[in-house]
Amino acid sequence: MTEVLRRLIGPWRRSLQLRVVTSTVALGVLAISLLGAYLFQQVANGLTDDRVRTARAESQVLAARAQSTFDSSAASADTAEFNNVAGQAVVALAPPANDTTRYVVFTRALDNTAAIRLDTVLTGGLRNSPVPLSLREAVRTDPDRQQITIIDLERSSLVSEPSSASWTRPDLPAVVIGQQVQASTAGPYDLYFIYPMDREQATLDLVQRLFLIGGVLLVTLLGAVAWLVTRQIVNPVRRAAGVAERLAAGHLNERMRAKGADDLALLGKSFNDMADHLQSQIRQLEDLSRVQQVFVSDVSHELRTPLTTIRMAADLMYDQRGDLAPALGRSVELLHDQLDRFEALLADLLEISRFDAGAAALELDQVDLGALATRVVSGVETLAERRGTVLIIDAPGKSVLAEADARRVERVVRNLVVNAIEHGEGRPVIIRVAQNTTAAAIAVRDHGVGLRPGESSLVFNRFWRADPARARTTGGTGLGLAISLEDARLHDGWLQAWGEPSQGSVFRLTLPRTAGIPIEESPLPLAPLPVDADATTRLRPVRLLEAP
Amino acid sequence: MMSRIVIWESEWFSVKGRVLIVDDDLALAEMLGIVLRGEGLDVIHVADGSAAIGAFQDHRPDLILLDVMLPGMDGISVCKRIRAESGVPIVMLTARTDTVDVVVGLESGADDYVVKPFKPAELIARVRARLRRGDDNEPERLEIGDLAIDVAGHSVTREGSQISLTPLEFDLLVALARKPWQVYTREVLLEQVWGYRHAGDTRLVNVHVQRLRSKIEHDPEDPKIVVTVRGVGYKAGTGG
C-alpha cells in the first residue's frame, strides 16, 4: 500500500505508471458517468411512462364513475343539496384516508358560465391545489380528452405528512391527469387526479445508489487493472533502465532477463544484443588503447636508447669543438642544439600520446603552490636574466596547499612562466598564488604582445603558433600548453588564458584543494583589474629577481 | 650460458671506482664506457640480465648502471637479486618516466635512476654523487629515536643489534638525524643525499623514505623516527 501511495504522491512526470493509471481512471469515470446518466434516464422515463399509463386507465374509470354519479343525480334546484352530492361523489373517488396513492381535485372549469356554483373539493389532505394553470388551460382547450402533466408535488401543499419513505425530500414528482365532467346544471367541471410517484422515486433512488456503488467499484477495478497491466510493462522497462545504468557505470557483464517470446522478451533480447555489441566494442577499444600504450612505451624505449648514444657522442664532440675546424665545430654546435630540440619534441610527443592513451596517472600529495612557484622561479632564473625580465611572486603569507601531483603542477607552472618570459618583451612577469575554500590557483601575468581576440582558446591547441609567418626563435615544441592543459584536466582543474593585444596575457591554473571535490570558483580573476598597471608597486615582492 | 663480459682497461691515471654496466644495447654500452673511462672510472660491461649477477659477484663493482629492459632477466629482477646480497649503489637507466615504472624500479632497490636520453654530464654527476660518499667521514655518533648511528663506521644499531641499511638509506637517515629540529623538503633531501643540483624527481625521496621506514620503524604504517610533515617534507621524530 505504501508503494501505491508513494507512486501516487511521486511526481507525475517521473512515473509512466501513475500517468497511465490516472488517465485510465479519469476516462473510466467519464465513460461510466455518461453511461450511468443515460441508463438512469431510460429507467426514469420507463417508470414514468408506466405510471402514466396505469394512472390514465384508472382515472378514466374513476372519471366515468363520477360522470355517471352526476348524471344519475337529478338536477336539484337546491344548490346546497347539489353541492353536497357532488362533494360526496368526488370524495368517493379518493382512496381511504391513510392511502396516499391518489389525490383528487374537483374544481369549476375555466370557461364555465353556469349560474350554479359548486365548491372546489380537495381530497386526501391536500391543502391547496397543486394543479398548474397550464394543465387547466389544456383541459379547457381540449375538454374531450384526458390531459396529462408531471409536476413536482410540494410537501407544503399537504396537510399531513405521508408515511411513505420516499417523502424525505421537499417535493416529489407526481402525474396529474385532468378531464372534464358535466355536472348537469352546474356546467363543466374539471376533475384532476394526482398520482404521486413515491414508489417510482424510491425505485429510482435505489437504482441511483446502485449505479453509484457500481460505478465506484468499476472505476476502482479499472484503475487496478491499469496499474497491473502497466506494472507488467513498466517493470521490465525499469529493469532495463537499471541494467542500462549499471552498464553505463562500467559493469559490462550486466544483462536483462529475456525469457519467452513476447514483446518484452524481444526488448530484453535487443537490449542484450546491444550490450554485447557495446561490450565487444569497448573491449576492442580497450585492447586498442592497450596496444597503443605498449606501442608508445616500446617506441619510447626503442627511440631513446639510440638517441642517448647519439646525445653522448654529440656532447663529447661538443666539449671538444674548440679543437675542430670552424665548419666542423659549427656543425657540432648545430647538432648539439638540434638534439636538444629533438629530445624535447620526443618527450612532449610521448607525453601527449600517454594522455591520449589514457595512461597518465596522478601521484597526489599535499603541494604548497607558493613554495612551488618559488622553486619554478629559481629554476628559470638564468632565462629571466638573459631576457631582462623581473619575476615577482605575489603569494599569501601562509602556505597554499592543494592535493595535486607536484611534478605535473610544477611542469605546468614552469611552462607558463617560461612562456611569459619569452613573450613578455622584458617587462615584469607577476606570478600570483591564492586560495579559497575549494580551490587553489596560480596565475602568471605578462605585459608583452598579448593575445588577439579568439586566441585565448587556440593557444592550447597542439603545435599552434600565434603568427605562423614569424620565425621560430624560442625552443618551444608547440606542445607545452597542450600538455599543461591535459595536466590540469587530469587534476579536474582549469587552465585558462586571457589576453589583449599589447596588454599582455594571463594564464591561470586552478586546482581543487581536495581531489574529487569540484572547484566552485577560482580564487584569482582571469582578466587583470584595471589598476594592474601599477601592480608592481602595490605588490609585496616575495622574491624579486632583477636583471643585472 | 656463455656470458659476454667485456672489460675496458682503465686509463693509467685516477682510478676512482669500478662501474658495472648492464645494458643490451652495445652501442650505448660502448659510449657509456667511453664517457666513464674519460672520468677515470673502471668499466665492466655485460649485455644480459642473467650474466649480471655473476659479473657482480666476480668483480665487486662500486656502482652498477642497470638498464631496465634486458634480455634474460629484466632489470627489476636483477636489481632485487643484487640488493638481496649487497647495498652497492645501483643507478637504473630507464626509457620510461611513467610513475609506475619509476616506482617499481625504485622499490626493487635502485638508489637513483636516469631517464634516457640523458646528457653525459648528468649521468656523471649522478655516478659521482653515488661514489663520492665515504670519502670524508670523520668519527661522529648520532642518535635518532632509539637508534644509534656510527657515521664513520656506517652502522646503525638498535639496543646493540645491527640494522642493515644500504649506503643511500644510511645517508638519508644521517641527514635527518644531524638536524633533528629541521624539516627537510624533498628538494633539499634530493640535493643533500642524491646530489641533485637542480630540481629532481621527488618520487625518489618518497620511495626511499618508505624503504627506510620499513627497516627502522617499529610500525612502518605509523612512523615515529622519520615523520612526514604534510605539505612540506620530512623530519626526524622523537622515536617514541
Contacts between the chains, C-beta under 8 A, distances in Angstrom:
chain1	res1	chain2	res2	distance
A	297	B	96	6.2
A	297	B	98	7.8
A	300	B	95	5.2
A	300	B	96	6.2
A	301	B	69	5.9
A	301	B	95	3.9
A	301	B	96	7.0
A	301	B	116	7.9
A	304	B	95	4.2
A	304	B	116	3.9
A	304	B	117	5.4
A	305	B	25	4.9
A	305	B	28	5.7
A	305	B	95	6.4
A	305	B	116	6.0
A	306	B	25	7.7
A	306	B	27	7.1
A	306	B	28	7.6
A	307	B	116	7.0
A	307	B	117	4.2
A	308	B	28	5.6
A	308	B	31	7.7
A	308	B	116	4.4
A	308	B	117	4.1
A	308	B	118	6.3
A	309	B	25	7.4
A	309	B	27	4.8
A	309	B	28	4.6
A	309	B	31	4.8
A	310	B	117	7.8
A	311	B	117	4.7
A	311	B	118	7.4
A	311	B	119	6.5
A	311	B	120	7.8
A	312	B	28	7.9
A	312	B	31	4.7
A	312	B	32	7.3
A	312	B	34	7.9
A	312	B	35	5.7
A	312	B	119	7.7
A	312	B	120	4.9
A	313	B	31	6.1
A	315	B	119	5.9
A	315	B	120	4.8
A	315	B	121	7.2
A	316	B	34	7.2
A	316	B	35	6.9
A	316	B	38	7.8
A	316	B	120	6.8
A	343	B	117	5.6
A	354	B	98	7.2
A	359	B	98	6.9
A	361	B	98	7.6
A	361	B	99	5.7
A	361	B	100	7.2
A	363	B	99	5.2
A	363	B	203	6.8
A	366	B	230	5.1
A	366	B	231	3.9
A	367	B	231	7.1
A	368	B	231	5.1
A	368	B	232	7.1
A	371	B	185	7.4
A	375	B	187	6.7
A	375	B	199	6.5
A	379	B	198	6.8
A	379	B	199	5.9
A	399	B	231	6.0
A	399	B	232	8.0
A	401	B	230	7.9
A	401	B	231	4.8
A	406	B	202	6.0
A	407	B	201	6.9
A	407	B	202	7.0
A	407	B	203	7.5
A	410	B	199	7.2
